[in-house]
């Protein structure tokens, strides 16, 4: 009887070794087959860059922080149209916003429909240069227009400190590569369509440096060959609408010289 118990114990021991080895191999295989999150992100950026015309609809939820970190969430519906190399149109309507944005190769115009005002400025005749000037000189950024930038990969990848491939998860019935990226100022999650068109179908941003760490999220639906009319990107001020000026962002003053410092 004792011999049988010893024999049974040895067999169970061997089975445990084999099971542990099998589990380890399975875990290693699963890890090995996970895509590189940066490679998936690069593929998405390259695909967007290859599109000459596209449009997308975004359902946005935006947190607003009040009273010591409490949050309220507001909704925005956005329609964005892009025609390379130099035109963008955005219509944004929501709980707190009702604006239109025009970039037409020569000028950038922002029209506030609720306040009946608009402002226009001269910009470089390309999407990247125009968006950069608007942000740097006037602090103007329009949500999701970065997706039209031909340098999207360079902008995003330069801020990544940590990346993670989360898994293959569905967004409204579509399997997507769920990616997570962490930087000093923001933590971002992106769900990229795993099919033939690697488009972002969902984005979640957490602003780490702002009070309460507010979150911004968007569900996106796309048209990759919409045949957009040039008239779509031209702004004509409605009667009674007042023209105002963009105000430049104050640049920080250069540090003064220390006492006794020579030129």
C-alpha positions in Angstrom: 0.0 0.0 0.0 2.8 2.4 0.9 4.5 1.7 -2.4 1.3 2.5 -4.2 1.1 5.8 -2.3 4.7 6.6 -3.2 4.1 5.8 -6.8 0.9 7.9 -6.9 2.7 10.8 -5.3 5.5 10.6 -7.9 3.0 10.6 -10.7 1.1 13.6 -9.3 4.4 15.4 -8.9 5.3 14.7 -12.5 1.8 15.9 -13.6 2.3 19.1 -11.7 5.6 19.7 -13.3 4.2 19.1 -16.8 1.2 21.3 -16.0 3.3 24.1 -14.7 5.6 23.9 -17.8 2.6 23.9 -20.1 1.1 27.0 -18.4 4.4 28.8 -18.6 4.7 27.9 -22.3 1.2 29.1 -22.9 1.8 32.4 -21.0 5.0 32.9 -23.0 3.2 32.2 -26.2 0.5 34.7 -25.3 3.0 37.3 -24.5 5.0 36.7 -27.6 1.9 37.0 -29.9 0.8 40.4 -28.5 1.4 43.2 -31.0 3.7 46.0 -30.1 1.5 48.9 -29.1 3.8 51.5 -30.7 3.8 49.6 -33.9 0.0 49.5 -34.0 -0.1 53.3 -33.2 2.5 53.9 -36.0 0.3 51.9 -38.4 -2.7 54.0 -37.5 -0.8 57.3 -38.0 0.6 56.2 -41.3 -2.8 55.1 -42.6 -4.4 58.5 -41.6 -1.5 60.3 -43.3 -2.2 58.3 -46.5 -5.8 59.5 -46.8 -6.2 62.5 -49.0 -9.8 63.2 -48.0 -11.7 61.9 -45.0 -14.3 62.8 -42.5 -15.4 61.5 -39.1 -18.2 62.0 -36.5 -17.2 62.1 -32.9 -19.4 61.7 -29.8 -17.4 63.4 -27.1 -17.8 63.4 -23.3 -15.8 66.1 -21.5 -15.3 66.4 -17.7 -15.4 69.8 -16.1 -13.9 70.1 -12.6 -15.5 72.3 -10.0 -15.6 72.8 -6.2 -12.4 71.0 -5.1 -12.2 68.2 -7.5 -15.8 67.3 -8.2 -16.7 66.6 -11.8 -19.5 67.3 -14.2 -19.6 65.7 -17.6 -20.8 67.5 -20.8 -21.5 66.1 -24.3 -20.3 67.4 -27.7 -21.2 66.2 -31.2 -18.4 66.9 -33.7 -18.3 66.6 -37.5 -14.8 67.0 -38.9 -13.8 67.2 -42.6 -10.3 67.1 -44.0 -9.0 67.6 -47.5 -5.2 67.6 -47.9 -3.0 69.5 -48.0 -4.5 72.5 -46.3 -8.2 72.4 -45.5 -10.2 71.4 -42.4 -13.8 72.1 -41.3 -15.2 71.3 -37.9 -18.7 71.7 -36.6 -19.0 71.3 -32.8 -22.4 71.4 -31.1 -22.9 70.4 -27.4 -24.0 71.3 -23.9 -21.6 74.2 -23.6 -20.4 74.8 -27.2 -21.8 75.8 -30.6 -18.8 76.6 -32.9 -17.5 76.2 -36.4 -13.8 76.0 -37.4 -12.5 76.7 -40.9 -9.1 76.2 -42.3 -8.9 76.9 -46.1 -5.3 77.1 -47.1 -4.9 80.9 -46.4 -6.9 81.7 -43.3 -8.1 80.1 -40.1 -11.6 81.2 -38.9 -13.4 80.4 -35.6 -17.1 81.2 -35.5 -19.0 81.2 -32.2 -22.7 80.8 -33.2 -24.1 81.4 -29.7 -22.2 84.7 -29.3 -22.5 85.8 -32.9 -18.8 86.6 -33.3 -16.0 85.3 -35.4 -12.2 85.8 -35.7 -9.8 85.2 -38.6 -6.1 85.0 -38.9 -3.5 84.3 -41.6 -1.8 81.0 -41.4 0.7 78.9 -43.4 -0.8 77.1 -46.4 -0.6 73.6 -44.9 -2.4 71.7 -42.1 0.7 71.2 -39.9 1.9 74.8 -40.1 -1.5 76.2 -39.6 -2.4 74.1 -36.5 1.1 74.8 -35.0 0.8 78.6 -35.4 -2.7 78.6 -34.0 -1.6 76.7 -30.9 1.7 78.4 -30.3 0.8 82.0 -31.0 -2.9 82.0 -29.8 -3.3 79.0 -27.6 -6.0 77.7 -30.0 -6.5 73.9 -30.2 -9.5 72.2 -31.7 -10.2 68.7 -30.4 -9.2 65.9 -32.8 -7.8 68.1 -35.6 -4.4 66.6 -34.7 -5.6 63.5 -36.5 -5.2 65.5 -39.7 -1.6 66.4 -39.0 1.0 64.7 -41.3 3.3 64.6 -38.3 0.8 62.9 -35.9 3.2 60.0 -35.2 6.1 62.4 -34.3 3.8 64.4 -32.0 2.4 61.5 -30.1 5.4 59.2 -29.9 7.7 61.9 -28.5 5.5 62.2 -25.4 5.2 58.5 -24.6 7.0 57.2 -21.5 5.2 53.9 -21.2 3.1 51.8 -23.5 0.9 48.8 -23.1 -1.0 46.5 -25.4 -4.2 45.8 -23.3 -5.9 43.3 -25.6 -8.3 42.8 -28.5 -11.5 44.4 -27.4 -14.8 45.5 -29.1 -15.9 49.0 -29.7 -19.6 48.9 -30.8 -19.2 45.5 -32.2 -15.8 46.0 -33.9 -12.7 44.2 -32.6 -10.0 46.8 -31.9 -6.5 46.8 -30.6 -6.8 48.4 -27.2 -3.7 50.5 -26.5 -2.6 52.5 -23.5 0.2 55.2 -23.4 1.4 57.2 -20.5 3.2 60.5 -20.5 4.1 63.3 -18.1 0.9 65.3 -18.7 -1.6 62.8 -20.1 -2.6 59.2 -20.0 -4.3 58.1 -23.3 -6.1 55.0 -24.4 -6.8 54.3 -28.1 -8.9 51.6 -29.6 -7.7 51.0 -33.2 -9.8 48.9 -35.7 -8.0 45.6 -36.1 -9.3 45.2 -39.7 -7.9 46.4 -43.0 -8.4 50.1 -42.0 -6.5 50.8 -38.8 -8.7 53.8 -37.7 -9.1 55.0 -34.1 -12.7 54.2 -33.0 -12.4 55.3 -29.4 -10.1 57.6 -27.5 -9.9 58.3 -23.8 -7.6 61.0 -22.4 -6.8 61.7 -18.7 -5.2 65.1 -17.9 -2.9 64.2 -15.2 -1.6 67.6 -14.3 -5.0 69.3 -14.0 -7.0 69.5 -10.8 -9.2 66.4 -10.4 -7.5 64.7 -13.4 -10.5 65.3 -15.7 -11.2 62.8 -18.5 -12.0 63.4 -22.1 -13.4 60.6 -24.3 -14.7 60.2 -27.9 -16.3 57.5 -30.0 -15.5 58.0 -33.7 -17.1 56.8 -37.0 -15.3 57.4 -40.3 -15.7 58.0 -44.0 -12.4 57.5 -45.8 -13.4 58.6 -49.3 -16.1 61.3 -48.9 -15.4 63.5 -52.0 -15.6 66.8 -50.2 -16.6 70.0 -51.9 -14.2 73.1 -51.7 -17.2 75.2 -50.7 -17.4 73.3 -47.5 -14.3 74.9 -46.2 -15.2 78.5 -47.0 -16.6 80.8 -44.3 -19.1 83.5 -45.1 -20.1 85.6 -42.1 -23.9 85.7 -41.6 -25.6 89.1 -41.4 -25.2 90.7 -38.0 -22.3 88.7 -36.9 -19.4 90.7 -35.4 -15.8 90.2 -36.3 -13.3 90.2 -33.4 -9.6 89.6 -33.0 -7.6 86.6 -31.8 -5.5 87.6 -28.8 -1.9 86.4 -28.8 -0.7 84.2 -25.9 1.7 86.1 -23.7 5.2 84.6 -24.0 7.2 84.2 -20.8 9.7 87.0 -20.3 13.4 86.2 -20.7 15.1 85.7 -17.4 16.9 88.9 -16.2 20.7 89.1 -15.8 22.1 88.6 -12.4 23.8 91.5 -10.7 27.3 92.0 -12.0 26.8 89.7 -15.0 28.6 90.9 -18.0 27.1 91.0 -21.5 
